C-alpha cells in the first residue's frame, strides 16, 4: 500500500515514479546479521576514511554504503547487523535517513541518527509511521485535496537497472531442450532478419502463454579447466507477443498436410531475430536474495564465458562461472577475481628455473543467477578486463 501511495502521489504531481523491485531477505542472510548484531564490528574492519555520519542519497545502494563504511563491501550483512534492532530488513533504508557510525572501545556500530533509543525504523520519511523514525517534522495536512511528493523508495542492494535484463534473459539448460521448442519459420515478404515491431510466424505448441522470450540456438558451456559439459546456454534475442488478430487462412479449409503458423509481434530485440530462433514463455524477474555477502565455504572457480559479444568483460557486465547450486553457490555470493601470474625466464639466469609470478586480485563479482552446475555473475568492480579462465575465490 505504501509503494502504491508513493506512485499515486508522484504521478499526481506530474512525475512518474519508477517502480522498484521487492528485495526479500532469506533466513540465512538474517542469521548472518544476527551473529554480529550485539557486538558490532572491529575498528580494524572499518574503511580508513569511514565517515562519522552519512545521509542516504538517491542512487545509494547497500553495496556503495558498505564500501563507504567497511573495507570489504561484501561484508554488508555485518553492516546491517550493526543496526539490526533498528533496521529489520536491510532493504528498508531510505534516502534522507542519516546513518551514524558509533565507536565504543574496539568495536563500532551503525545506527540511524533519529532512532537512537527510539526503536526501529522501517519506512521512508513522510510515509505512514515513518516521520518520527526518520527524524523529520510531522506535516499536518488540512482537510482539502492536495498532492505532496513522497521521498524515493528504499535503496537497493545493487543497481536494479544493471541487474534487471539478466534475471530473465540468461538461461542454462541441462539438455538441449530448446531443440523441441516452438521456432520462427518465416516473416512477411520472406525476410530472414526481423527487428522490433515486426511480425514473425511461429510453428509449435505455444500453450496458453501470450508473452515469450526469443533465443538463438543454445551453445554448450564447458568447464575451462576440466572440459566438463556444464549445460547449454541459450543466447537471448528478444521478446515477442502473440497477436490477438493473428492472420489465418481467411476461413478457408486448410489442405491436408499443411499447417498455419501463429503470428507474433516482436516487442523488443537485443539481436535481430531470424528463421530458426526458438521461443520460451516469458519469466518475471526474481529479486529474492540480493544481499552481497561472502560464501560460507571455500570456492575455487573459473570464468566460462561472457554474456554478449567481446573477448573480455568490464564493470556491470555479466560473466558465467563454472560453479552452481550443486557446489553450494547462492544468489548474492560475492567472489574475488584473480588474474593468473605470468611465467617468465629470469633475465639474469635465462637457462635457470622459470619464474612464476603470483596471481593478482583484480576485481569482484556477485552471483545474480544460479543454475545447477553454472552461475551468472555481475562484475561489481574491476581493475582490468575479465577474461575467460580467470580464477574466482571467496573474498
Buried (B, 14 or more C-beta within 10 A) or exposed (E): EBBEEBBEBBEEEEEEBEEBBEBBBBEBBBEBBEEBBEBBBEEEBBBEEBEEEBEBEEEBBBBBBBBBBBBBBBBBBBBBBBBBBBBBBBBBBBBBBBBBBEEEEEBBBBBBBBBEEEEBBBBBBBBEEBBBBBBBEEEEEEEEEEEEBBBBBBBBBBBBEBBEBBBBBBBBBEEBBBEEBBBBBBBEEEBEEBEBEBBBBBBBEBEEEBEBBBBBBBEEBBBBEEEEEBBBBBBBBBBBBBBEEBEEEEEEEEEEEEEEBBBBBBBEBBBBBBBEBBBBEBEEBBBEBBBBBBBEEEBEBBBBBBBEEEEBBEBBBBBBBBBBBEBBBBBBBBBBBBBBEEEEEEEEEEEEEEEEEEEEBBBBBBBBBBBBBBBBBBBBBBEEBBBBEBBBBBB
